[in-house]
């Protein structure tokens, strides 16, 4: 019986994650996503994390425009299942997307033009965030 609330999507992307050991020391490691949904992610890694461990995750999405870096998905969650090849983590409040910086040569969306069409900014824009919060199916 599959108890998942959301469809999972196959994705191979770099993941950095950190958690605290019982002695209070923080461990930082890397892996790769196997699949992802608005509610969680399966991370392929050689590190064994205990079920229930709280962790912070950051998924580096591939760039779609030839930029050096793409968007990043960040969340705080906990390990729901640990396997020999990796672990499944539940995202407690969904994922927060951090878009890469834009420069004056790249279009960005601005409130000032009224139509919602891209408008070039005259200066570098700081990171932009979008929030993805899981919805329960009705």
TIVO-2410 file (N, C-alpha, C; in nm, 3 decimals):
# residues 138
REC num residu      c1      c2      c3 atome chaine
REC   1      X   0.084  -0.118   0.000     N      A
REC   1      X   0.000   0.000   0.000    CA      A
REC   1      X   0.088   0.125   0.000     C      A
REC   2      X   0.067   0.212  -0.092     N      A
REC   2      X   0.144   0.336  -0.104    CA      A
REC   2      X   0.072   0.447  -0.028     C      A
REC   3      X   0.139   0.502   0.074     N      A
REC   3      X   0.078   0.605   0.158    CA      A
REC   3      X   0.119   0.747   0.118     C      A
REC   4      X   0.188   0.762   0.007     N      A
REC   4      X   0.233   0.895  -0.035    CA      A
REC   4      X   0.116   0.986  -0.067     C      A
REC   5      X   0.131   1.114  -0.029     N      A
REC   5      X   0.026   1.211  -0.052    CA      A
REC   5      X   0.046   1.286  -0.184     C      A
REC   6      X   0.167   1.282  -0.239     N      A
REC   6      X   0.197   1.357  -0.361    CA      A
REC   6      X   0.274   1.270  -0.459     C      A
REC   7      X   0.259   1.301  -0.585     N      A
REC   7      X   0.334   1.232  -0.690    CA      A
REC   7      X   0.482   1.264  -0.676     C      A
REC   8      X   0.566   1.165  -0.693     N      A
REC   8      X   0.710   1.185  -0.690    CA      A
REC   8      X   0.761   1.196  -0.834     C      A
REC   9      X   0.864   1.278  -0.851     N      A
REC   9      X   0.925   1.299  -0.981    CA      A
REC   9      X   1.070   1.256  -0.978     C      A
REC  10      X   1.110   1.179  -1.077     N      A
REC  10      X   1.250   1.137  -1.088    CA      A
REC  10      X   1.336   1.260  -1.113     C      A
REC  11      X   1.441   1.275  -1.035     N      A
REC  11      X   1.531   1.388  -1.050    CA      A
REC  11      X   1.665   1.351  -0.991     C      A
REC  12      X   1.771   1.371  -1.069     N      A
REC  12      X   1.906   1.351  -1.019    CA      A
REC  12      X   1.970   1.489  -1.006     C      A
REC  13      X   1.980   1.536  -0.883     N      A
REC  13      X   2.038   1.667  -0.855    CA      A
REC  13      X   2.121   1.657  -0.728     C      A
REC  14      X   2.222   1.741  -0.717     N      A
REC  14      X   2.307   1.741  -0.599    CA      A
REC  14      X   2.230   1.791  -0.478     C      A
REC  15      X   2.249   1.723  -0.365     N      A
REC  15      X   2.185   1.762  -0.239    CA      A
REC  15      X   2.294   1.779  -0.133     C      A
REC  16      X   2.291   1.889  -0.061     N      A
REC  16      X   2.372   1.902   0.060    CA      A
REC  16      X   2.276   1.895   0.177     C      A
REC  17      X   2.318   1.829   0.283     N      A
REC  17      X   2.232   1.816   0.399    CA      A
REC  17      X   2.316   1.816   0.526     C      A
REC  18      X   2.253   1.855   0.635     N      A
REC  18      X   2.322   1.855   0.764    CA      A
REC  18      X   2.227   1.809   0.873     C      A
REC  19      X   2.282   1.746   0.974     N      A
REC  19      X   2.206   1.698   1.088    CA      A
REC  19      X   2.296   1.697   1.210     C      A
REC  20      X   2.236   1.682   1.327     N      A
REC  20      X   2.314   1.678   1.451    CA      A
REC  20      X   2.320   1.536   1.504     C      A
REC  21      X   2.441   1.497   1.545     N      A
REC  21      X   2.460   1.368   1.610    CA      A
REC  21      X   2.410   1.378   1.753     C      A
REC  22      X   2.390   1.263   1.818     N      A
REC  22      X   2.346   1.266   1.958    CA      A
REC  22      X   2.439   1.344   2.051     C      A
REC  23      X   2.569   1.351   2.016     N      A
REC  23      X   2.663   1.426   2.101    CA      A
REC  23      X   2.657   1.577   2.075     C      A
REC  24      X   2.570   1.621   1.981     N      A
REC  24      X   2.551   1.763   1.953    CA      A
REC  24      X   2.634   1.816   1.838     C      A
REC  25      X   2.727   1.736   1.785     N      A
REC  25      X   2.809   1.782   1.673    CA      A
REC  25      X   2.728   1.781   1.544     C      A
REC  26      X   2.752   1.880   1.460     N      A
REC  26      X   2.681   1.892   1.333    CA      A
REC  26      X   2.760   1.823   1.223     C      A
REC  27      X   2.691   1.744   1.145     N      A
REC  27      X   2.751   1.673   1.032    CA      A
REC  27      X   2.694   1.731   0.904     C      A
REC  28      X   2.781   1.757   0.807     N      A
REC  28      X   2.739   1.809   0.676    CA      A
REC  28      X   2.785   1.707   0.572     C      A
REC  29      X   2.696   1.672   0.479     N      A
REC  29      X   2.729   1.572   0.377    CA      A
REC  29      X   2.658   1.605   0.247     C      A
REC  30      X   2.690   1.526   0.144     N      A
REC  30      X   2.629   1.544   0.012    CA      A
REC  30      X   2.577   1.413  -0.041     C      A
REC  31      X   2.484   1.424  -0.134     N      A
REC  31      X   2.430   1.310  -0.203    CA      A
REC  31      X   2.360   1.357  -0.328     C      A
REC  32      X   2.274   1.271  -0.383     N      A
REC  32      X   2.198   1.303  -0.503    CA      A
REC  32      X   2.053   1.262  -0.483     C      A
REC  33      X   1.962   1.339  -0.539     N      A
REC  33      X   1.822   1.302  -0.531    CA      A
REC  33      X   1.795   1.182  -0.622     C      A
REC  34      X   1.707   1.095  -0.578     N      A
REC  34      X   1.655   0.988  -0.664    CA      A
REC  34      X   1.520   1.031  -0.717     C      A
REC  35      X   1.440   1.090  -0.627     N      A
REC  35      X   1.309   1.144  -0.663    CA      A
REC  35      X   1.272   1.251  -0.562     C      A
REC  36      X   1.173   1.332  -0.602     N      A
REC  36      X   1.133   1.445  -0.518    CA      A
REC  36      X   0.985   1.471  -0.537     C      A
REC  37      X   0.921   1.524  -0.433     N      A
REC  37      X   0.781   1.566  -0.439    CA      A
REC  37      X   0.769   1.693  -0.355     C      A
REC  38      X   0.654   1.758  -0.356     N      A
REC  38      X   0.638   1.876  -0.270    CA      A
REC  38      X   0.651   1.844  -0.121     C      A
REC  39      X   0.634   1.715  -0.086     N      A
REC  39      X   0.635   1.674   0.054    CA      A
REC  39      X   0.767   1.614   0.101     C      A
REC  40      X   0.857   1.581   0.009     N      A
REC  40      X   0.980   1.517   0.052    CA      A
REC  40      X   1.071   1.477  -0.061     C      A
REC  41      X   1.177   1.405  -0.025     N      A
REC  41      X   1.282   1.370  -0.121    CA      A
REC  41      X   1.350   1.241  -0.075     C      A
REC  42      X   1.396   1.161  -0.172     N      A
REC  42      X   1.481   1.047  -0.140    CA      A
REC  42      X   1.622   1.086  -0.182     C      A
REC  43      X   1.717   1.074  -0.089     N      A
REC  43      X   1.856   1.113  -0.113    CA      A
REC  43      X   1.944   0.989  -0.119     C      A
REC  44      X   2.017   0.975  -0.228     N      A
REC  44      X   2.115   0.867  -0.243    CA      A
REC  44      X   2.246   0.915  -0.182     C      A
REC  45      X   2.295   0.841  -0.082     N      A
REC  45      X   2.418   0.879  -0.013    CA      A
REC  45      X   2.473   0.758   0.061     C      A
REC  46      X   2.601   0.761   0.089     N      A
REC  46      X   2.664   0.656   0.169    CA      A
REC  46      X   2.648   0.680   0.318     C      A
REC  47      X   2.600   0.799   0.355     N      A
REC  47      X   2.583   0.831   0.497    CA      A
REC  47      X   2.455   0.769   0.549     C      A
REC  48      X   2.463   0.702   0.663     N      A
REC  48      X   2.344   0.642   0.725    CA      A
REC  48      X   2.292   0.738   0.831     C      A
REC  49      X   2.172   0.788   0.810     N      A
REC  49      X   2.107   0.876   0.906    CA      A
REC  49      X   1.999   0.798   0.979     C      A
REC  50      X   1.986   0.819   1.108     N      A
REC  50      X   1.883   0.745   1.182    CA      A
REC  50      X   1.743   0.798   1.151     C      A
REC  51      X   1.645   0.709   1.148     N      A
REC  51      X   1.506   0.751   1.128    CA      A
REC  51      X   1.469   0.849   1.239     C      A
REC  52      X   1.398   0.955   1.201     N      A
REC  52      X   1.356   1.057   1.296    CA      A
REC  52      X   1.453   1.172   1.309     C      A
REC  53      X   1.574   1.159   1.254     N      A
REC  53      X   1.673   1.266   1.265    CA      A
REC  53      X   1.626   1.391   1.193     C      A
REC  54      X   1.636   1.507   1.260     N      A
REC  54      X   1.602   1.636   1.198    CA      A
REC  54      X   1.719   1.677   1.110     C      A
REC  55      X   1.688   1.735   0.994     N      A
REC  55      X   1.795   1.777   0.905    CA      A
REC  55      X   1.753   1.894   0.819     C      A
REC  56      X   1.853   1.964   0.767     N      A
REC  56      X   1.833   2.071   0.671    CA      A
REC  56      X   1.884   2.020   0.537     C      A
REC  57      X   1.807   2.045   0.431     N      A
REC  57      X   1.842   1.998   0.297    CA      A
REC  57      X   1.842   2.113   0.199     C      A
REC  58      X   1.934   2.106   0.102     N      A
REC  58      X   1.937   2.201  -0.008    CA      A
REC  58      X   1.963   2.124  -0.137     C      A
REC  59      X   1.868   2.131  -0.230     N      A
REC  59      X   1.877   2.063  -0.360    CA      A
REC  59      X   1.916   2.167  -0.464     C      A
REC  60      X   2.026   2.142  -0.536     N      A
REC  60      X   2.072   2.233  -0.642    CA      A
REC  60      X   2.013   2.186  -0.773     C      A
REC  61      X   1.914   2.259  -0.824     N      A
REC  61      X   1.850   2.221  -0.950    CA      A
REC  61      X   1.940   2.256  -1.068     C      A
REC  62      X   1.932   2.178  -1.175     N      A
REC  62      X   2.012   2.211  -1.294    CA      A
REC  62      X   1.966   2.344  -1.354     C      A
REC  63      X   2.058   2.415  -1.414     N      A
REC  63      X   2.027   2.542  -1.479    CA      A
REC  63      X   1.953   2.517  -1.609     C      A
REC  64      X   1.856   2.601  -1.637     N      A
REC  64      X   1.779   2.587  -1.761    CA      A
REC  64      X   1.823   2.685  -1.869     C      A
REC  65      X   1.904   2.783  -1.833     N      A
REC  65      X   1.943   2.887  -1.927    CA      A
REC  65      X   2.093   2.896  -1.950     C      A
REC  66      X   2.165   2.791  -1.920     N      A
REC  66      X   2.308   2.793  -1.942    CA      A
REC  66      X   2.384   2.871  -1.836     C      A
REC  67      X   2.316   2.912  -1.729     N      A
REC  67      X   2.384   2.979  -1.619    CA      A
REC  67      X   2.468   2.877  -1.545     C      A
REC  68      X   2.563   2.925  -1.467     N      A
REC  68      X   2.646   2.833  -1.392    CA      A
REC  68      X   2.566   2.758  -1.286     C      A
REC  69      X   2.470   2.824  -1.224     N      A
REC  69      X   2.390   2.759  -1.121    CA      A
REC  69      X   2.242   2.780  -1.150     C      A
REC  70      X   2.164   2.684  -1.111     N      A
REC  70      X   2.020   2.695  -1.125    CA      A
REC  70      X   1.958   2.733  -0.992     C      A
REC  71      X   1.829   2.716  -0.983     N      A
REC  71      X   1.758   2.745  -0.859    CA      A
REC  71      X   1.794   2.641  -0.753     C      A
REC  72      X   1.768   2.676  -0.628     N      A
REC  72      X   1.792   2.584  -0.517    CA      A
REC  72      X   1.664   2.567  -0.437     C      A
REC  73      X   1.639   2.444  -0.396     N      A
REC  73      X   1.524   2.413  -0.310    CA      A
REC  73      X   1.577   2.387  -0.170     C      A
REC  74      X   1.519   2.454  -0.073     N      A
REC  74      X   1.563   2.437   0.067    CA      A
REC  74      X   1.446   2.397   0.154     C      A
REC  75      X   1.478   2.315   0.255     N      A
REC  75      X   1.375   2.275   0.351    CA      A
REC  75      X   1.439   2.227   0.480     C      A
REC  76      X   1.359   2.225   0.583     N      A
REC  76      X   1.393   2.158   0.708    CA      A
REC  76      X   1.298   2.040   0.716     C      A
REC  77      X   1.349   1.925   0.753     N      A
REC  77      X   1.265   1.808   0.759    CA      A
REC  77      X   1.319   1.704   0.854     C      A
REC  78      X   1.274   1.581   0.835     N      A
REC  78      X   1.322   1.472   0.917    CA      A
REC  78      X   1.325   1.343   0.835     C      A
REC  79      X   1.412   1.252   0.876     N      A
REC  79      X   1.429   1.124   0.807    CA      A
REC  79      X   1.311   1.034   0.844     C      A
REC  80      X   1.241   0.985   0.743     N      A
REC  80      X   1.128   0.895   0.768    CA      A
REC  80      X   1.165   0.749   0.742     C      A
REC  81      X   1.271   0.729   0.662     N      A
REC  81      X   1.316   0.592   0.633    CA      A
REC  81      X   1.463   0.598   0.596     C      A
REC  82      X   1.540   0.506   0.652     N      A
REC  82      X   1.682   0.498   0.620    CA      A
REC  82      X   1.709   0.362   0.556     C      A
REC  83      X   1.781   0.364   0.444     N      A
REC  83      X   1.815   0.241   0.372    CA      A
REC  83      X   1.966   0.238   0.350     C      A
REC  84      X   2.015   0.127   0.301     N      A
REC  84      X   2.158   0.113   0.276    CA      A
REC  84      X   2.208   0.214   0.172     C      A
REC  85      X   2.124   0.248   0.074     N      A
REC  85      X   2.165   0.338  -0.034    CA      A
REC  85      X   2.132   0.485  -0.009     C      A
REC  86      X   2.058   0.514   0.099     N      A
REC  86      X   2.021   0.652   0.125    CA      A
REC  86      X   1.907   0.663   0.223     C      A
REC  87      X   1.832   0.774   0.216     N      A
REC  87      X   1.723   0.795   0.309    CA      A
REC  87      X   1.611   0.875   0.245     C      A
REC  88      X   1.491   0.857   0.299     N      A
REC  88      X   1.375   0.935   0.259    CA      A
REC  88      X   1.353   1.040   0.367     C      A
REC  89      X   1.332   1.164   0.326     N      A
REC  89      X   1.310   1.273   0.421    CA      A
REC  89      X   1.178   1.342   0.388     C      A
REC  90      X   1.103   1.375   0.492     N      A
REC  90      X   0.980   1.452   0.477    CA      A
REC  90      X   1.013   1.599   0.498     C      A
REC  91      X   0.964   1.684   0.409     N      A
REC  91      X   0.981   1.829   0.421    CA      A
REC  91      X   0.870   1.881   0.511     C      A
REC  92      X   0.906   1.941   0.623     N      A
REC  92      X   0.806   1.982   0.721    CA      A
REC  92      X   0.714   2.093   0.671     C      A
REC  93      X   0.764   2.186   0.594     N      A
REC  93      X   0.681   2.297   0.543    CA      A
REC  93      X   0.697   2.312   0.391     C      A
REC  94      X   0.717   2.203   0.321     N      A
REC  94      X   0.740   2.212   0.178    CA      A
REC  94      X   0.880   2.261   0.149     C      A
REC  95      X   0.905   2.301   0.028     N      A
REC  95      X   1.036   2.351  -0.014    CA      A
REC  95      X   1.029   2.500  -0.044     C      A
REC  96      X   1.135   2.569  -0.015     N      A
REC  96      X   1.149   2.711  -0.050    CA      A
REC  96      X   1.247   2.716  -0.167     C      A
REC  97      X   1.208   2.781  -0.276     N      A
REC  97      X   1.294   2.789  -0.394    CA      A
REC  97      X   1.368   2.921  -0.394     C      A
REC  98      X   1.500   2.912  -0.406     N      A
REC  98      X   1.583   3.031  -0.419    CA      A
REC  98      X   1.630   3.039  -0.563     C      A
REC  99      X   1.588   3.144  -0.632     N      A
REC  99      X   1.627   3.164  -0.771    CA      A
REC  99      X   1.765   3.226  -0.776     C      A
REC 100      X   1.844   3.194  -0.880     N      A
REC 100      X   1.977   3.253  -0.890    CA      A
REC 100      X   1.970   3.403  -0.913     C      A
REC 101      X   2.077   3.470  -0.883     N      A
REC 101      X   2.083   3.615  -0.905    CA      A
REC 101      X   2.067   3.645  -1.053     C      A
REC 102      X   2.006   3.759  -1.081     N      A
REC 102      X   1.995   3.805  -1.219    CA      A
REC 102      X   2.076   3.933  -1.233     C      A
REC 103      X   2.117   3.961  -1.354     N      A
REC 103      X   2.191   4.084  -1.381    CA      A
REC 103      X   2.113   4.167  -1.481     C      A
REC 104      X   2.163   4.283  -1.515     N      A
REC 104      X   2.090   4.372  -1.606    CA      A
REC 104      X   2.072   4.311  -1.745     C      A
REC 105      X   2.152   4.212  -1.782     N      A
REC 105      X   2.138   4.151  -1.914    CA      A
REC 105      X   2.031   4.043  -1.917     C      A
REC 106      X   1.979   4.004  -1.800     N      A
REC 106      X   1.875   3.902  -1.794    CA      A
REC 106      X   1.744   3.967  -1.753     C      A
REC 107      X   1.633   3.928  -1.813     N      A
REC 107      X   1.505   3.986  -1.772    CA      A
REC 107      X   1.466   3.936  -1.633     C      A
REC 108      X   1.397   4.020  -1.559     N      A
REC 108      X   1.341   3.979  -1.431    CA      A
REC 108      X   1.202   4.039  -1.420     C      A
REC 109      X   1.120   3.980  -1.337     N      A
REC 109      X   0.985   4.030  -1.323    CA      A
REC 109      X   0.983   4.144  -1.223     C      A
REC 110      X   0.915   4.248  -1.258     N      A
REC 110      X   0.910   4.368  -1.176    CA      A
REC 110      X   0.767   4.410  -1.156     C      A
REC 111      X   0.738   4.469  -1.041     N      A
REC 111      X   0.602   4.516  -1.012    CA      A
REC 111      X   0.566   4.640  -1.093     C      A
REC 112      X   0.667   4.714  -1.138     N      A
REC 112      X   0.644   4.845  -1.193    CA      A
REC 112      X   0.580   4.853  -1.329     C      A
REC 113      X   0.578   4.745  -1.409     N      A
REC 113      X   0.527   4.759  -1.545    CA      A
REC 113      X   0.380   4.724  -1.558     C      A
REC 114      X   0.316   4.677  -1.451     N      A
REC 114      X   0.172   4.656  -1.452    CA      A
REC 114      X   0.122   4.534  -1.524     C      A
REC 115      X   0.188   4.489  -1.630     N      A
REC 115      X   0.137   4.376  -1.708    CA      A
REC 115      X   0.197   4.244  -1.669     C      A
REC 116      X   0.294   4.243  -1.581     N      A
REC 116      X   0.357   4.118  -1.540    CA      A
REC 116      X   0.456   4.065  -1.641     C      A
REC 117      X   0.484   4.141  -1.746     N      A
REC 117      X   0.581   4.097  -1.847    CA      A
REC 117      X   0.722   4.121  -1.794     C      A
REC 118      X   0.821   4.047  -1.846     N      A
REC 118      X   0.958   4.068  -1.802    CA      A
REC 118      X   1.003   4.211  -1.829     C      A
REC 119      X   1.080   4.260  -1.739     N      A
REC 119      X   1.133   4.396  -1.754    CA      A
REC 119      X   1.276   4.393  -1.702     C      A
REC 120      X   1.370   4.444  -1.779     N      A
REC 120      X   1.509   4.442  -1.738    CA      A
REC 120      X   1.531   4.543  -1.626     C      A
REC 121      X   1.594   4.497  -1.518     N      A
REC 121      X   1.632   4.587  -1.410    CA      A
REC 121      X   1.765   4.651  -1.445     C      A
REC 122      X   1.791   4.769  -1.393     N      A
REC 122      X   1.915   4.839  -1.425    CA      A
REC 122      X   2.028   4.800  -1.332     C      A
REC 123      X   2.001   4.723  -1.229     N      A
REC 123      X   2.106   4.680  -1.137    CA      A
REC 123      X   2.086   4.535  -1.102     C      A
REC 124      X   2.187   4.478  -1.037     N      A
REC 124      X   2.179   4.337  -0.999    CA      A
REC 124      X   2.069   4.318  -0.896     C      A
REC 125      X   1.995   4.209  -0.909     N      A
REC 125      X   1.885   4.179  -0.819    CA      A
REC 125      X   1.927   4.072  -0.720     C      A
REC 126      X   1.889   4.085  -0.596     N      A
REC 126      X   1.921   3.984  -0.496    CA      A
REC 126      X   1.840   3.860  -0.523     C      A
REC 127      X   1.873   3.753  -0.450     N      A
REC 127      X   1.801   3.627  -0.466    CA      A
REC 127      X   1.652   3.648  -0.446     C      A
REC 128      X   1.574   3.572  -0.521     N      A
REC 128      X   1.428   3.576  -0.510    CA      A
REC 128      X   1.384   3.441  -0.458     C      A
REC 129      X   1.276   3.439  -0.380     N      A
REC 129      X   1.228   3.315  -0.322    CA      A
REC 129      X   1.084   3.288  -0.364     C      A
REC 130      X   1.056   3.163  -0.391     N      A
REC 130      X   0.920   3.115  -0.412    CA      A
REC 130      X   0.898   3.006  -0.309     C      A
REC 131      X   0.780   2.995  -0.255     N      A
REC 131      X   0.753   2.892  -0.156    CA      A
REC 131      X   0.659   2.787  -0.214     C      A
REC 132      X   0.696   2.662  -0.195     N      A
REC 132      X   0.613   2.550  -0.237    CA      A
REC 132      X   0.566   2.482  -0.111     C      A
REC 133      X   0.438   2.486  -0.084     N      A
REC 133      X   0.383   2.427   0.035    CA      A
REC 133      X   0.290   2.315  -0.008     C      A
REC 134      X   0.312   2.195   0.047     N      A
REC 134      X   0.229   2.082   0.006    CA      A
REC 134      X   0.082   2.103   0.037     C      A
REC 135      X  -0.002   2.057  -0.053     N      A
REC 135      X  -0.148   2.066  -0.035    CA      A
REC 135      X  -0.199   1.924  -0.011     C      A
REC 136      X  -0.293   1.909   0.077     N      A
REC 136      X  -0.351   1.777   0.097    CA      A
REC 136      X  -0.453   1.754  -0.014     C      A
REC 137      X  -0.459   1.631  -0.061     N      A
REC 137      X  -0.556   1.601  -0.168    CA      A
REC 137      X  -0.694   1.584  -0.109     C      A
REC 138      X  -0.792   1.639  -0.179     N      A
REC 138      X  -0.930   1.636  -0.126    CA      A
REC 138      X  -1.003   1.512  -0.171     C      A
***
